[in-house]
């Protein structure tokens, strides 16, 4: 039950970041101009880097957000929560990426469609942020899960029963120059910890 709660909480906390990322993406997306021909929009400058720049900015925001989510989940999580956290990062990251895309795309979409309907042939209209390479949606969950895995491999966390004390003292520890591989002889305090 605890694992399910961890998974749901992680999913929701990551997913709510999606609309915020979408607002940021819309704010930094380059302007793309379209020429109206027969009521249909065509890129005003086919050589323009605007559509590619829009996709790349989305990818950058998604990667940074994913890395941030992965780091926070690793730091706030604990031993025994790894699987629900990873699953929450993956599902929440995917949901956040889709929400970011849809939020950024919806801003100004009504005005854009009205401009297209009323524009004469040859008129130019400013487009809205749109993601052409939808494969970029996986960048958020992949970055989050990948960073979590890297941190798990290279950063040593305390074991579940370790209270953070220096030295050895638990069956699963070898530290402080002591080896706790054998129990102390009966009625004899070898390390001075017993009253």
N, C-alpha and C positions, 0 to 999 in steps of 0.2 A: 504494500500500500504506500509505503514511504517513497519507493522508486517511482510509482505512478504520479504522486504529488510533485516530486522533483521534476519529472519530465514535463508535466503540464505547466508548472510555474516557469520553467526555462523557456518552453515554447512561447508562452504568452509574453514574458518579459522581452524576449528577442523580437517577436512579431510586432509589438507596439512601436518599435524603433523604425519600422518600415515607412510609415507615412512621413515621419520627420526626415528620413533620408530622401524621400521623394520630393519634399519641399526644397531641400538643399539642391538636389539634382536639377530641378526646374530652374532654380535661381542661377546656377552656374552653367546651364546648357547654352551652347552658342545659338545665335539666331539663324534659322534656316528659312530662306525665302523660296516661295513657289510661284510659278506662272500658271494662271488659269487658262486652259485651252479646252473648249467644249464642256465647261463645268468641272473638269478634272484637274487636280493639281500636278504639276511637274516641276522638278527642281529648276529654279531659275538659273543656277550655275552648276551644271553637271560635274564640274571639276571642284566644286566646293568641298571643303573638309568638314563642313558643319554636321552632316549626319554621322560621320565617323567620330568627330569630336564629342557629339552627344553620347554615343555609345561608350566611348573611352572614359568619359567623366562618370557615367553610371558605373562602369567597371571599377574605377578607382574608389568611388564612394562605397561600393559593395565590399570590396576587399578590406578597406580600412574599418568599416563597420564590423565585418566578420572577424577580423583580428582582434578588435576591441571586445567583442562578445566572447570570443574564445579565451582571451586573457582574464576577463572578469569571472567567467564561469570556472576557470581553473583556480583562481585565487579564492573565490568564495565557496567553492565546492570542497568536498573532503573525500577522504578515502571511502570507498564503498558506494559512492555516487557517480562513478565514472560513466557507466553505461547509460543511466537515465540522462545525465548531463549531455553526453555526446548525441544521444537521440534527440534531445530537446534542442540542442544547437543546430542539428541538421534540419529538423522539421520547422523550427522557429525561424531559422535563417532563410529557408526556402519561402516561407510565408512572408517574411519581412521583405525579401527581394521583390516578390510579386506585388505586395502592397506599395513599395516604393515606386515601382514602374507605373502602376495604375494611378497612384496619387499624382506623380509628376506629369503624366500624360493628360490627366483630366483637367489640370489647371489651364484655363483659356480655351478648352476644346469647343465649348458652345460658340464662343466668338469666332473661332476659326471656321467652324461649319457655316455660320451665318455669312461670314465674309466670302466663302466659296460660293454660296448660293446666289449672292447678289453681285459678284464680281463679273465684269465684262471680260470677254476674251482678250488675253494679253495683259490683264492686270496682274500685279504681284500681291501676294498675301504672305503674312508671316505665319509660319507653322508653329506647332506645339512640340514639346519634347516628346520624342518617340524612340523606342528601343527597336532597332532593326535586327540586331543580333541577339535574339532572345536566349541564346545559350549562355549569355552573361549572367542570367539569373542564378546560376549555380555558384557564382563566385562567392557570394555571401556565406552560404553554408559550408562550402569547401574550405574557405579561409578560416572560419571559426573552428571547424573540426580539426583541420591540419595543425593550427597553432596549439590547440588543446593537446593533441598527440605529441607534438614536439616538446611542449613543456613537461608532459608526463614522462617523456624519455630522458630529458636532461636536467630537470629540476627535482631534487629529492624532497618529497613531502614527509611529514611525520606519519608513522604508522598509526592505526586507529587507537591503540591503547597507550601510546606514548604521551605522557603529560608534558613533554618538552624539557625534562631534567637532563642535565649533563651526565655523561657516563653511562655505563651499562646498568642493567637492573631488570630487564625483561627477557623472557625466553627468546624473543626474536631479534635481540640486539647484540651487536658486538661493537663497543665503542669505548672511548676514554682509556684505551690501553688495557682494559680488563676483558676477560673472557668469562661470561656467565654460562659456562657449559656444564658445570657440576654444582649441585646444591651444596650449601655450607654444611659442615659437620654439625651434628645435633648439639644444642646448647652452646654453640660457639659463634659469636658475631665476628665474621672475618672482615667486613668492610665498615663497621662502626655505625650502621644505620638502624640497628634494632635498639629499643629502649632497655 
